[in-house]
């Protein structure tokens, strides 16, 4: 079926202020670079730069920050026709520090934010039936009315044959209780075809005891997932999705299928400059491959390549790679 858009990305958007003083402790930062951010918004840009027809369903305030976000998306060719302004609300912001190799503090400013005010009416006005896929994210489920709007959009997508991709996007400080995240996400899992997340996020989605949420990437080794992580994978897939793509930074990505098959995709080693945004870059490449009809390993390798490129750069949406650039990167490193 021919549709107007390849993907509609629904959820948060913001201005990202990235520290220019790389390596400096947060209290010693002197200046910031202004970019566009927010998981679904980043993915809309990432998929667009890879050549997909991308639209965004977020919300902005009647403020210059909202104009900043919309101006960038329009320049990128992301369709913004369905983004409402929310009077009395503000476009959100995130401030980010960069202290390689493993310290990347970020602070959210989402009080009174516009995108969490997305409503069912906003979803009704969006081109869900005209899109091949709908991307939703965990943070969009953290508060009303965005929670109901997101679940409604996923229900409508399932009804019209639009694939639903759920990025687990677990931001603990956006939830009153980690258990509330799990309960809510498990409702969304019943509507999802594809799930993308880390091992940490998979456990948070599956478990109700917040003391059991944390798991390190070192516990994920190729296709062999032991104990509670394996149980979490089973819980996620048992809710109905056909696949869970578990990203793991510089380690193998693992794609778990509902039927029991497990596929691994090797990473592309690079020197890490900034890990912020790498997950959204991975999702962009993985979704690109999925919508192209590629096999799971090839799609995951595409995601790994996009993530590897972005970790060498300063920001996220503004630094997403283009299709030709990713293909050249992969070819120079031995191909898929």
KEFI-849964 format. One record per residue (C-alpha): residue number from 1; residue in three letters; x, y, z. Coordinates in pm, 1 decimal, padded with zeros to 6 digits. Layout:
N
+-----+---------+----------+----------+----------+
! num ! residuo !       c1 !       c2 !       c3 !
+-----+---------+----------+----------+----------+
! NUM !     ala !        X !        Y !        Z !
...
+-----+---------+----------+----------+----------+
***
This chain:
336
+-----+---------+----------+----------+----------+
! num ! residuo !       c1 !       c2 !       c3 !
+-----+---------+----------+----------+----------+
!   1 !     unk !  00000.0 !  00000.0 !  00000.0 !
!   2 !     unk !  00135.8 !  00339.6 ! -00098.6 !
!   3 !     unk !  00132.7 !  00590.3 !  00184.9 !
!   4 !     unk !  00235.4 !  00954.4 !  00204.2 !
!   5 !     unk !  00488.4 !  00909.0 !  00484.5 !
!   6 !     unk !  00732.2 !  00638.5 !  00584.9 !
!   7 !     unk !  00725.4 !  00730.3 !  00951.6 !
!   8 !     unk !  00537.3 !  00956.5 !  01189.4 !
!   9 !     unk !  00737.5 !  01024.5 !  01508.8 !
!  10 !     unk !  00527.3 !  01120.1 !  01810.2 !
!  11 !     unk !  00645.1 !  01266.9 !  02140.1 !
!  12 !     unk !  00883.7 !  01509.3 !  02297.5 !
!  13 !     unk !  01082.9 !  01789.0 !  02139.0 !
!  14 !     unk !  01314.3 !  02046.6 !  02292.1 !
!  15 !     unk !  01610.5 !  02272.5 !  02255.2 !
!  16 !     unk !  01931.8 !  02094.0 !  02353.7 !
!  17 !     unk !  02210.4 !  02306.0 !  02500.5 !
!  18 !     unk !  02534.2 !  02107.7 !  02467.6 !
!  19 !     unk !  02842.9 !  02219.2 !  02657.7 !
!  20 !     unk !  03112.8 !  02358.0 !  02431.6 !
!  21 !     unk !  03369.1 !  02299.7 !  02705.3 !
!  22 !     unk !  03422.8 !  01930.5 !  02643.8 !
!  23 !     unk !  03576.8 !  01759.3 !  02943.1 !
!  24 !     unk !  03501.7 !  02041.9 !  03185.4 !
!  25 !     unk !  03309.4 !  01965.7 !  03503.8 !
!  26 !     unk !  02952.5 !  02088.7 !  03474.1 !
!  27 !     unk !  03006.9 !  02374.3 !  03720.1 !
!  28 !     unk !  03291.3 !  02509.1 !  03503.6 !
!  29 !     unk !  03105.5 !  02515.6 !  03169.5 !
!  30 !     unk !  03134.0 !  02857.3 !  03005.6 !
!  31 !     unk !  02922.9 !  02821.7 !  02689.3 !
!  32 !     unk !  02674.2 !  02597.7 !  02513.1 !
!  33 !     unk !  02578.8 !  02514.7 !  02154.1 !
!  34 !     unk !  02206.5 !  02514.7 !  02075.2 !
!  35 !     unk !  02062.5 !  02213.9 !  01889.7 !
!  36 !     unk !  01725.1 !  02042.4 !  01854.4 !
!  37 !     unk !  01651.0 !  01735.5 !  02067.0 !
!  38 !     unk !  01394.1 !  01494.0 !  02204.9 !
!  39 !     unk !  01390.3 !  01122.1 !  02120.5 !
!  40 !     unk !  01110.1 !  01115.1 !  01857.8 !
!  41 !     unk !  01221.4 !  01447.5 !  01708.8 !
!  42 !     unk !  01579.9 !  01323.9 !  01679.6 !
!  43 !     unk !  01456.9 !  01010.2 !  01506.2 !
!  44 !     unk !  01243.7 !  01209.8 !  01264.2 !
!  45 !     unk !  01557.5 !  01399.1 !  01159.2 !
!  46 !     unk !  01773.2 !  01086.1 !  01152.9 !
!  47 !     unk !  01531.7 !  00894.5 !  00931.0 !
!  48 !     unk !  01480.2 !  01196.3 !  00706.0 !
!  49 !     unk !  01854.4 !  01232.9 !  00648.4 !
!  50 !     unk !  01860.9 !  00866.4 !  00553.0 !
!  51 !     unk !  01603.8 !  00937.9 !  00282.6 !
!  52 !     unk !  01276.4 !  00837.6 !  00447.8 !
!  53 !     unk !  00964.9 !  01056.1 !  00431.2 !
!  54 !     unk !  00936.4 !  01165.1 !  00794.4 !
!  55 !     unk !  00674.2 !  01364.4 !  00981.6 !
!  56 !     unk !  00666.1 !  01471.2 !  01345.5 !
!  57 !     unk !  00378.6 !  01491.7 !  01591.6 !
!  58 !     unk !  00504.0 !  01693.4 !  01885.3 !
!  59 !     unk !  00386.2 !  02020.3 !  02038.4 !
!  60 !     unk !  00560.3 !  02351.7 !  02097.5 !
!  61 !     unk !  00477.9 !  02664.0 !  02291.5 !
!  62 !     unk !  00408.0 !  03008.3 !  02151.2 !
!  63 !     unk !  00768.2 !  03102.0 !  02216.6 !
!  64 !     unk !  01097.6 !  03157.8 !  02031.3 !
!  65 !     unk !  01222.4 !  02814.3 !  02138.5 !
!  66 !     unk !  00931.5 !  02652.5 !  01956.1 !
!  67 !     unk !  01016.1 !  02864.1 !  01651.3 !
!  68 !     unk !  01375.6 !  02741.3 !  01680.7 !
!  69 !     unk !  01262.9 !  02376.3 !  01676.7 !
!  70 !     unk !  01019.1 !  02422.5 !  01387.2 !
!  71 !     unk !  01268.4 !  02620.4 !  01180.2 !
!  72 !     unk !  01526.3 !  02344.2 !  01207.0 !
!  73 !     unk !  01279.3 !  02065.9 !  01124.8 !
!  74 !     unk !  01149.1 !  02256.8 !  00823.7 !
!  75 !     unk !  01502.0 !  02309.7 !  00695.2 !
!  76 !     unk !  01564.1 !  01936.5 !  00731.0 !
!  77 !     unk !  01256.1 !  01849.6 !  00527.8 !
!  78 !     unk !  01070.6 !  01688.3 !  00818.1 !
!  79 !     unk !  00696.8 !  01750.7 !  00780.2 !
!  80 !     unk !  00578.0 !  01977.5 !  01062.4 !
!  81 !     unk !  00221.5 !  02043.8 !  00942.0 !
!  82 !     unk !  00069.2 !  01847.1 !  01229.9 !
!  83 !     unk !  00259.6 !  02009.7 !  01518.5 !
!  84 !     unk !  00025.2 !  02218.6 !  01734.3 !
!  85 !     unk !  00116.2 !  02522.1 !  01941.7 !
!  86 !     unk !  00004.1 !  02503.4 !  02303.9 !
!  87 !     unk ! -00075.8 !  02850.7 !  02442.7 !
!  88 !     unk !  00044.0 !  02899.2 !  02797.4 !
!  89 !     unk !  00293.7 !  02613.1 !  02766.7 !
!  90 !     unk !  00665.3 !  02629.1 !  02695.5 !
!  91 !     unk !  00881.7 !  02435.8 !  02455.2 !
!  92 !     unk !  01107.4 !  02225.3 !  02676.0 !
!  93 !     unk !  01484.7 !  02233.7 !  02714.6 !
!  94 !     unk !  01768.7 !  02001.6 !  02809.9 !
!  95 !     unk !  02115.4 !  02108.3 !  02924.7 !
!  96 !     unk !  02394.7 !  01860.0 !  02864.4 !
!  97 !     unk !  02752.5 !  01828.0 !  02982.6 !
!  98 !     unk !  03021.6 !  01632.5 !  02798.5 !
!  99 !     unk !  03294.0 !  01467.7 !  03006.2 !
! 100 !     unk !  03431.4 !  01174.2 !  02804.0 !
! 101 !     unk !  03464.3 !  00883.5 !  02826.3 !
! 102 !     unk !  03175.7 !  00804.1 !  03059.8 !
! 103 !     unk !  03024.2 !  01113.8 !  03220.5 !
! 104 !     unk !  02749.9 !  01293.4 !  03029.1 !
! 105 !     unk !  02520.4 !  01471.1 !  03276.4 !
! 106 !     unk !  02190.3 !  01605.1 !  03146.2 !
! 107 !     unk !  01920.1 !  01810.9 !  03312.7 !
! 108 !     unk !  01562.2 !  01829.5 !  03186.0 !
! 109 !     unk !  01349.6 !  02144.7 !  03199.5 !
! 110 !     unk !  01000.9 !  02011.5 !  03134.0 !
! 111 !     unk !  00781.8 !  02196.8 !  03382.5 !
! 112 !     unk !  00475.4 !  02329.0 !  03200.0 !
! 113 !     unk !  00613.7 !  02181.9 !  02875.3 !
! 114 !     unk !  00414.2 !  02184.3 !  02552.9 !
! 115 !     unk !  00471.2 !  01834.1 !  02414.6 !
! 116 !     unk !  00322.8 !  01657.2 !  02716.8 !
! 117 !     unk ! -00001.0 !  01842.2 !  02629.8 !
! 118 !     unk ! -00056.6 !  01644.0 !  02309.8 !
! 119 !     unk ! -00419.0 !  01532.1 !  02304.0 !
! 120 !     unk ! -00633.7 !  01270.6 !  02137.1 !
! 121 !     unk ! -00759.1 !  01545.4 !  01904.5 !
! 122 !     unk ! -00397.9 !  01614.2 !  01802.6 !
! 123 !     unk ! -00356.0 !  01245.4 !  01725.0 !
! 124 !     unk ! -00677.5 !  01244.0 !  01523.9 !
! 125 !     unk ! -00545.2 !  01531.9 !  01313.3 !
! 126 !     unk ! -00215.3 !  01352.5 !  01241.5 !
! 127 !     unk ! -00153.9 !  01131.7 !  00934.6 !
! 128 !     unk ! -00142.4 !  00798.8 !  01116.5 !
! 129 !     unk ! -00326.8 !  00610.7 !  00842.3 !
! 130 !     unk ! -00107.1 !  00776.3 !  00579.8 !
! 131 !     unk !  00215.1 !  00657.6 !  00746.6 !
! 132 !     unk !  00385.5 !  00320.9 !  00711.5 !
! 133 !     unk !  00503.8 !  00335.1 !  01072.8 !
! 134 !     unk !  00430.0 !  00525.8 !  01391.8 !
! 135 !     unk !  00708.4 !  00578.8 !  01645.2 !
! 136 !     unk !  00606.6 !  00638.6 !  02006.4 !
! 137 !     unk !  00831.1 !  00672.0 !  02310.6 !
! 138 !     unk !  00828.0 !  00607.3 !  02682.4 !
! 139 !     unk !  00845.6 !  00969.0 !  02792.4 !
! 140 !     unk !  00533.1 !  01047.5 !  02593.0 !
! 141 !     unk !  00352.1 !  00809.3 !  02828.7 !
! 142 !     unk !  00473.5 !  00973.0 !  03149.2 !
! 143 !     unk !  00185.1 !  01218.9 !  03198.8 !
! 144 !     unk ! -00160.8 !  01306.4 !  03077.8 !
! 145 !     unk ! -00291.9 !  01407.6 !  02830.5 !
! 146 !     unk !  00004.3 !  01282.8 !  02625.3 !
! 147 !     unk ! -00029.1 !  00933.2 !  02772.9 !
! 148 !     unk ! -00381.8 !  00880.5 !  02643.6 !
! 149 !     unk ! -00302.1 !  01051.3 !  02313.8 !
! 150 !     unk ! -00005.5 !  00820.0 !  02259.1 !
! 151 !     unk ! -00200.4 !  00504.5 !  02338.9 !
! 152 !     unk ! -00486.1 !  00625.2 !  02119.5 !
! 153 !     unk ! -00245.6 !  00688.4 !  01831.8 !
! 154 !     unk ! -00101.6 !  00337.6 !  01869.7 !
! 155 !     unk ! -00450.7 !  00185.8 !  01873.4 !
! 156 !     unk ! -00543.7 !  00375.4 !  01559.7 !
! 157 !     unk ! -00220.2 !  00269.1 !  01390.8 !
! 158 !     unk ! -00286.7 ! -00097.1 !  01463.9 !
! 159 !     unk ! -00640.0 ! -00060.6 !  01327.7 !
! 160 !     unk ! -00522.6 !  00080.1 !  00993.2 !
! 161 !     unk ! -00218.8 ! -00144.4 !  00941.6 !
! 162 !     unk !  00045.5 !  00111.3 !  01039.3 !
! 163 !     unk !  00339.8 ! -00051.5 !  01217.1 !
! 164 !     unk !  00394.2 !  00069.3 !  01573.9 !
! 165 !     unk !  00753.0 !  00112.4 !  01692.2 !
! 166 !     unk !  00802.7 !  00176.5 !  02063.2 !
! 167 !     unk !  01125.6 !  00333.2 !  02185.0 !
! 168 !     unk !  01135.5 !  00250.8 !  02556.5 !
! 169 !     unk !  01304.8 !  00587.8 !  02628.4 !
! 170 !     unk !  01311.9 !  00546.6 !  03007.5 !
! 171 !     unk !  01396.0 !  00876.8 !  03179.4 !
! 172 !     unk !  01361.4 !  00803.3 !  03552.9 !
! 173 !     unk !  01329.0 !  01167.9 !  03654.9 !
! 174 !     unk !  01018.7 !  01200.4 !  03437.8 !
! 175 !     unk !  00833.8 !  00937.9 !  03642.1 !
! 176 !     unk !  00711.3 !  00952.6 !  03999.4 !
! 177 !     unk !  00797.7 !  00583.3 !  04041.3 !
! 178 !     unk !  00988.9 !  00340.6 !  03819.5 !
! 179 !     unk !  00712.1 !  00088.5 !  03877.3 !
! 180 !     unk !  00465.1 !  00329.4 !  03719.9 !
! 181 !     unk !  00684.2 !  00333.9 !  03410.8 !
! 182 !     unk !  00671.2 ! -00045.9 !  03392.9 !
! 183 !     unk !  00295.2 ! -00064.4 !  03435.8 !
! 184 !     unk !  00234.8 !  00199.3 !  03168.2 !
! 185 !     unk !  00486.8 !  00064.4 !  02920.4 !
! 186 !     unk !  00343.1 ! -00285.2 !  02947.3 !
! 187 !     unk !  00010.4 ! -00141.0 !  02833.0 !
! 188 !     unk !  00183.3 !  00012.2 !  02530.9 !
! 189 !     unk !  00369.4 ! -00311.2 !  02453.5 !
! 190 !     unk !  00039.5 ! -00476.7 !  02362.1 !
! 191 !     unk !  00008.3 ! -00226.2 !  02078.3 !
! 192 !     unk !  00369.6 ! -00237.9 !  01955.0 !
! 193 !     unk !  00514.2 ! -00434.0 !  01663.8 !
! 194 !     unk !  00879.2 ! -00342.7 !  01727.2 !
! 195 !     unk !  01045.7 ! -00237.9 !  02054.1 !
! 196 !     unk !  01381.2 ! -00060.2 !  02082.5 !
! 197 !     unk !  01568.6 ! -00015.8 !  02409.3 !
! 198 !     unk !  01867.8 ! -00094.4 !  02626.3 !
! 199 !     unk !  01893.7 ! -00377.3 !  02876.9 !
! 200 !     unk !  01824.1 ! -00124.9 !  03153.4 !
! 201 !     unk !  01509.3 ! -00006.8 !  02980.3 !
! 202 !     unk !  01393.5 ! -00359.0 !  02905.9 !
! 203 !     unk !  01414.9 ! -00447.5 !  03273.8 !
! 204 !     unk !  01238.1 ! -00128.0 !  03374.2 !
! 205 !     unk !  00959.7 ! -00214.6 !  03129.7 !
! 206 !     unk !  00921.4 ! -00568.4 !  03257.9 !
! 207 !     unk !  00971.4 ! -00546.6 !  03632.7 !
! 208 !     unk !  00768.0 ! -00382.7 !  03906.8 !
! 209 !     unk !  01033.1 ! -00370.9 !  04180.6 !
! 210 !     unk !  01232.1 ! -00053.1 !  04117.1 !
! 211 !     unk !  01525.2 ! -00192.9 !  04314.9 !
! 212 !     unk !  01569.6 ! -00443.4 !  04033.9 !
! 213 !     unk !  01572.8 ! -00196.5 !  03744.4 !
! 214 !     unk !  01946.7 ! -00150.8 !  03692.3 !
! 215 !     unk !  02153.7 ! -00380.5 !  03472.2 !
! 216 !     unk !  02490.4 ! -00305.9 !  03315.7 !
! 217 !     unk !  02583.1 ! -00357.0 !  02952.9 !
! 218 !     unk !  02853.9 ! -00599.9 !  03065.7 !
! 219 !     unk !  02575.6 ! -00837.9 !  03163.1 !
! 220 !     unk !  02465.1 ! -00857.7 !  02801.3 !
! 221 !     unk !  02697.3 ! -01090.0 !  02610.3 !
! 222 !     unk !  02616.0 ! -01165.3 !  02249.4 !
! 223 !     unk !  02292.9 ! -01364.2 !  02239.4 !
! 224 !     unk !  02330.8 ! -01510.7 !  02587.2 !
! 225 !     unk !  02107.0 ! -01324.9 !  02830.1 !
! 226 !     unk !  02087.3 ! -01478.0 !  03174.0 !
! 227 !     unk !  01853.2 ! -01454.5 !  03467.6 !
! 228 !     unk !  01638.4 ! -01148.5 !  03516.9 !
! 229 !     unk !  01739.3 ! -00984.0 !  03187.6 !
! 230 !     unk !  01621.4 ! -01290.6 !  03000.0 !
! 231 !     unk !  01297.6 ! -01289.5 !  03194.9 !
! 232 !     unk !  01250.1 ! -00923.5 !  03107.2 !
! 233 !     unk !  01296.5 ! -01000.1 !  02737.5 !
! 234 !     unk !  01036.9 ! -01275.0 !  02763.8 !
! 235 !     unk !  00794.2 ! -01039.9 !  02938.3 !
! 236 !     unk !  00834.6 ! -00774.3 !  02669.3 !
! 237 !     unk !  00790.4 ! -01014.5 !  02378.8 !
! 238 !     unk !  00515.0 ! -01201.0 !  02559.3 !
! 239 !     unk !  00305.2 ! -00884.7 !  02545.4 !
! 240 !     unk !  00287.2 ! -00913.5 !  02167.3 !
! 241 !     unk !  00572.8 ! -00734.3 !  01979.5 !
! 242 !     unk !  00737.7 ! -00932.0 !  01702.8 !
! 243 !     unk !  01088.0 ! -00808.5 !  01788.0 !
! 244 !     unk !  01292.5 ! -00637.3 !  02057.1 !
! 245 !     unk !  01611.3 ! -00463.7 !  01942.0 !
! 246 !     unk !  01839.0 ! -00433.7 !  02245.1 !
! 247 !     unk !  02109.4 ! -00177.3 !  02183.5 !
! 248 !     unk !  02421.6 ! -00198.8 !  02398.0 !
! 249 !     unk !  02651.2 !  00088.8 !  02315.5 !
! 250 !     unk !  02985.2 ! -00039.0 !  02190.7 !
! 251 !     unk !  02883.5 ! -00404.4 !  02225.8 !
! 252 !     unk !  02672.9 ! -00626.6 !  02003.2 !
! 253 !     unk !  02315.4 ! -00525.8 !  01934.9 !
! 254 !     unk !  02081.1 ! -00820.0 !  01996.9 !
! 255 !     unk !  01746.7 ! -00861.1 !  01823.1 !
! 256 !     unk !  01510.5 ! -01098.4 !  02002.6 !
! 257 !     unk !  01218.2 ! -01235.9 !  01803.0 !
! 258 !     unk !  00887.3 ! -01350.3 !  01946.4 !
! 259 !     unk !  00935.0 ! -01694.4 !  01794.3 !
! 260 !     unk !  01255.3 ! -01747.4 !  01991.7 !
! 261 !     unk !  01523.2 ! -01661.2 !  01735.9 !
! 262 !     unk !  01806.2 ! -01433.8 !  01848.1 !
! 263 !     unk !  02013.3 ! -01227.8 !  01604.0 !
! 264 !     unk !  02331.7 ! -01040.4 !  01690.1 !
! 265 !     unk !  02485.9 ! -00749.1 !  01503.7 !
! 266 !     unk !  02843.0 ! -00641.0 !  01567.8 !
! 267 !     unk !  02926.9 ! -00279.1 !  01652.2 !
! 268 !     unk !  03160.3 ! -00044.7 !  01465.7 !
! 269 !     unk !  03440.0 !  00050.6 !  01706.6 !
! 270 !     unk !  03512.9 !  00424.0 !  01717.4 !
! 271 !     unk !  03664.2 !  00668.8 !  01964.4 !
! 272 !     unk !  03379.0 !  00805.2 !  02174.8 !
! 273 !     unk !  03341.3 !  01182.1 !  02194.7 !
! 274 !     unk !  02981.8 !  01210.2 !  02316.9 !
! 275 !     unk !  02733.7 !  00928.0 !  02374.8 !
! 276 !     unk !  02428.6 !  01155.1 !  02398.0 !
! 277 !     unk !  02200.8 !  01091.1 !  02101.9 !
! 278 !     unk !  02363.1 !  00765.2 !  01996.5 !
! 279 !     unk !  02051.7 !  00564.6 !  02081.6 !
! 280 !     unk !  01831.2 !  00783.1 !  01864.1 !
! 281 !     unk !  02081.7 !  00752.8 !  01582.0 !
! 282 !     unk !  02070.9 !  00374.1 !  01622.2 !
! 283 !     unk !  01691.2 !  00380.0 !  01610.2 !
! 284 !     unk !  01698.5 !  00589.9 !  01293.0 !
! 285 !     unk !  01924.0 !  00344.3 !  01112.8 !
! 286 !     unk !  01741.5 !  00038.9 !  01243.2 !
! 287 !     unk !  01401.7 !  00176.4 !  01138.1 !
! 288 !     unk !  01546.0 !  00265.3 !  00797.9 !
! 289 !     unk !  01653.4 ! -00095.1 !  00747.5 !
! 290 !     unk !  01326.2 ! -00233.3 !  00882.3 !
! 291 !     unk !  01116.6 ! -00020.8 !  00647.4 !
! 292 !     unk !  01344.6 ! -00114.5 !  00357.5 !
! 293 !     unk !  01259.7 ! -00479.2 !  00422.9 !
! 294 !     unk !  01611.4 ! -00575.9 !  00527.8 !
! 295 !     unk !  01679.2 ! -00874.4 !  00751.2 !
! 296 !     unk !  01717.9 ! -00804.1 !  01123.0 !
! 297 !     unk !  02096.0 ! -00827.5 !  01135.4 !
! 298 !     unk !  02146.0 ! -00589.0 !  00843.6 !
! 299 !     unk !  01898.2 ! -00340.0 !  00991.8 !
! 300 !     unk !  02073.6 ! -00356.3 !  01328.2 !
! 301 !     unk !  02413.2 ! -00309.0 !  01166.5 !
! 302 !     unk !  02274.9 !  00000.0 !  00993.4 !
! 303 !     unk !  02163.3 !  00124.7 !  01333.6 !
! 304 !     unk !  02503.4 !  00048.0 !  01483.9 !
! 305 !     unk !  02675.2 !  00245.9 !  01208.7 !
! 306 !     unk !  02454.4 !  00550.1 !  01262.1 !
! 307 !     unk !  02515.1 !  00533.9 !  01637.0 !
! 308 !     unk !  02890.9 !  00497.6 !  01587.3 !
! 309 !     unk !  02901.3 !  00806.4 !  01369.0 !
! 310 !     unk !  02703.6 !  01020.3 !  01612.4 !
! 311 !     unk !  02917.7 !  00930.9 !  01917.5 !
! 312 !     unk !  03208.7 !  01100.5 !  01741.1 !
! 313 !     unk !  03014.4 !  01429.6 !  01719.2 !
! 314 !     unk !  02901.8 !  01712.3 !  01943.5 !
! 315 !     unk !  02521.4 !  01689.5 !  01921.5 !
! 316 !     unk !  02238.1 !  01465.5 !  01812.4 !
! 317 !     unk !  01965.9 !  01578.9 !  01568.4 !
! 318 !     unk !  02191.7 !  01839.3 !  01408.6 !
! 319 !     unk !  02465.2 !  01579.6 !  01361.5 !
! 320 !     unk !  02268.2 !  01281.5 !  01233.1 !
! 321 !     unk !  02442.2 !  01117.6 !  00934.6 !
! 322 !     unk !  02311.9 !  01109.9 !  00578.1 !
! 323 !     unk !  02246.1 !  00790.8 !  00382.9 !
! 324 !     unk !  02551.4 !  00814.2 !  00155.2 !
! 325 !     unk !  02772.2 !  00892.1 !  00451.6 !
! 326 !     unk !  02656.0 !  00585.2 !  00645.8 !
! 327 !     unk !  02691.6 !  00352.6 !  00348.4 !
! 328 !     unk !  03046.4 !  00475.1 !  00290.9 !
! 329 !     unk !  03125.7 !  00432.8 !  00661.8 !
! 330 !     unk !  03002.7 !  00072.0 !  00652.3 !
! 331 !     unk !  03181.5 ! -00009.5 !  00325.5 !
! 332 !     unk !  03512.3 !  00123.9 !  00459.3 !
! 333 !     unk !  03478.8 ! -00110.1 !  00757.1 !
! 334 !     unk !  03411.8 ! -00429.4 !  00568.0 !
! 335 !     unk !  03044.2 ! -00392.2 !  00478.8 !
! 336 !     unk !  02737.8 ! -00534.1 !  00644.5 !
+-----+---------+----------+----------+----------+
***
